[in-house]
Amino acid sequence: MLPADIASVLRIQAQCYLPDNIESGSVIRARLASAPDTAWVAELDGEICAYLVSYRSRFGEIGALGDDFEPATEPDCLYLHDLAVGGAARGLRIGPQLVARALELARAESLPHVTLVSVQDSAHFWERLRFAPWSDLDAGQSARLATYAGQPAGYRVRLLQQQAASRPHADR
């Protein structure tokens, strides 16, 4: 993703999200500036049709809606903050392809987890991509989860490498 892509991202966001879940162009620009190598767009017929923005984080830490990204200095996960696929591209498996790109990056960096917040009844999509629900959140992270409108919102995780028994085993 490049700064010139923000207008297309805003257009796709408006197609995909409830009004209370839409983030401003200034928020997206700030996030892109803080984590440019973990933001991607997909094109269809020369036009941006989907995007994924993410950042390196810590397991169990949720990025609240509208907050700046806080990339971790010692990450143990890639946090997928926002995946949206515009109407013209739905059903073409572009969303899973963008997620596969993120998983590839996480594996290359030996990050053991990929995490996200699922919103607007997207749980089934994430389950198909082997992201399991994770509810063992502290009060602060639960409050961040509550910033997402259009419940049910849920924290999800995909394990990429074997970890201690206290971590989820969603990717075996």
MARRO-112143 format. One record per residue (C-alpha): residue number from 1; x, y, z. Coordinates in steps of 0.05 Angstrom, whole numbers. Example, Ala and Ser with C-alpha at 12.3 -4.5 7.8 and 13.67 -1.06 7.14 Angstrom:
! MARRO-112143
[1 [246 -90 156]]
[2 [273 -21 143]]
END
This chain:
! MARRO-112143
[1 [0 0 0]]
[2 [23 70 -16]]
[3 [-2 138 9]]
[4 [-34 148 -60]]
[5 [-78 87 -46]]
[6 [-114 118 14]]
[7 [-173 145 -27]]
[8 [-186 74 -54]]
[9 [-179 45 16]]
[10 [-231 95 42]]
[11 [-278 76 -16]]
[12 [-272 2 0]]
[13 [-280 14 74]]
[14 [-345 51 62]]
[15 [-371 -9 21]]
[16 [-353 -59 75]]
[17 [-363 -30 144]]
[18 [-417 -2 188]]
[19 [-410 73 196]]
[20 [-384 66 268]]
[21 [-327 21 244]]
[22 [-301 67 190]]
[23 [-233 99 204]]
[24 [-211 166 177]]
[25 [-160 178 122]]
[26 [-114 211 173]]
[27 [-116 148 217]]
[28 [-101 104 157]]
[29 [-44 149 135]]
[30 [-13 148 205]]
[31 [-18 72 207]]
[32 [13 65 139]]
[33 [70 110 161]]
[34 [82 68 224]]
[35 [80 0 189]]
[36 [88 8 114]]
[37 [116 -61 101]]
[38 [55 -96 130]]
[39 [1 -61 89]]
[40 [-21 -89 21]]
[41 [-72 -74 -33]]
[42 [-99 -119 -87]]
[43 [-119 -96 -156]]
[44 [-172 -121 -204]]
[45 [-172 -94 -275]]
[46 [-123 -40 -254]]
[47 [-164 -14 -195]]
[48 [-153 -27 -121]]
[49 [-207 -75 -98]]
[50 [-182 -98 -30]]
[51 [-132 -83 24]]
[52 [-101 -110 87]]
[53 [-66 -69 141]]
[54 [-28 -101 198]]
[55 [30 -90 245]]
[56 [78 -129 290]]
[57 [49 -136 359]]
[58 [46 -178 423]]
[59 [-1 -236 433]]
[60 [-64 -214 470]]
[61 [-56 -140 454]]
[62 [-114 -111 414]]
[63 [-110 -50 370]]
[64 [-171 -7 387]]
[65 [-213 22 331]]
[66 [-185 90 311]]
[67 [-121 84 352]]
[68 [-52 92 322]]
[69 [-12 29 310]]
[70 [40 14 363]]
[71 [87 -36 330]]
[72 [122 -77 383]]
[73 [197 -74 390]]
[74 [197 -149 408]]
[75 [137 -176 371]]
[76 [110 -247 378]]
[77 [53 -238 329]]
[78 [29 -203 267]]
[79 [-36 -167 283]]
[80 [-84 -162 223]]
[81 [-122 -98 238]]
[82 [-164 -89 176]]
[83 [-181 -133 116]]
[84 [-233 -108 67]]
[85 [-254 -132 -1]]
[86 [-296 -87 -45]]
[87 [-360 -111 -77]]
[88 [-331 -122 -147]]
[89 [-279 -170 -119]]
[90 [-322 -211 -71]]
[91 [-321 -285 -84]]
[92 [-254 -283 -120]]
[93 [-213 -307 -59]]
[94 [-174 -241 -57]]
[95 [-184 -236 19]]
[96 [-152 -304 32]]
[97 [-96 -286 -16]]
[98 [-80 -223 24]]
[99 [-82 -263 89]]
[100 [-35 -315 58]]
[101 [14 -258 43]]
[102 [11 -237 116]]
[103 [21 -309 140]]
[104 [81 -315 94]]
[105 [112 -252 125]]
[106 [98 -276 196]]
[107 [130 -344 181]]
[108 [191 -310 149]]
[109 [200 -269 212]]
[110 [189 -330 257]]
[111 [129 -298 291]]
[112 [91 -354 325]]
[113 [21 -322 320]]
[114 [-23 -281 275]]
[115 [-80 -247 311]]
[116 [-140 -203 294]]
[117 [-208 -177 315]]
[118 [-265 -206 275]]
[119 [-324 -159 265]]
[120 [-392 -157 231]]
[121 [-405 -231 229]]
[122 [-339 -248 197]]
[123 [-323 -305 246]]
[124 [-340 -359 195]]
[125 [-291 -329 144]]
[126 [-235 -328 196]]
[127 [-252 -399 219]]
[128 [-243 -424 148]]
[129 [-173 -392 150]]
[130 [-160 -429 216]]
[131 [-164 -370 264]]
[132 [-192 -393 330]]
[133 [-228 -351 381]]
[134 [-188 -329 442]]
[135 [-225 -300 501]]
[136 [-172 -299 556]]
[137 [-164 -223 554]]
[138 [-150 -176 611]]
[139 [-198 -118 626]]
[140 [-158 -67 585]]
[141 [-157 -110 523]]
[142 [-230 -127 531]]
[143 [-244 -52 532]]
[144 [-205 -44 467]]
[145 [-246 -101 437]]
[146 [-309 -64 456]]
[147 [-290 -5 411]]
[148 [-313 -45 351]]
[149 [-386 -33 333]]
[150 [-434 -84 303]]
[151 [-422 -141 350]]
[152 [-402 -196 352]]
[153 [-330 -174 353]]
[154 [-280 -226 376]]
[155 [-205 -234 385]]
[156 [-178 -291 342]]
[157 [-111 -325 336]]
[158 [-75 -371 288]]
[159 [-15 -408 315]]
[160 [42 -414 266]]
[161 [93 -449 310]]
[162 [88 -495 370]]
[163 [84 -458 436]]
[164 [71 -474 509]]
[165 [6 -507 527]]
[166 [-23 -440 550]]
[167 [-25 -415 478]]
[168 [-80 -437 428]]
[169 [-66 -494 381]]
[170 [-107 -471 321]]
[171 [-56 -486 266]]
[172 [-37 -559 275]]
END
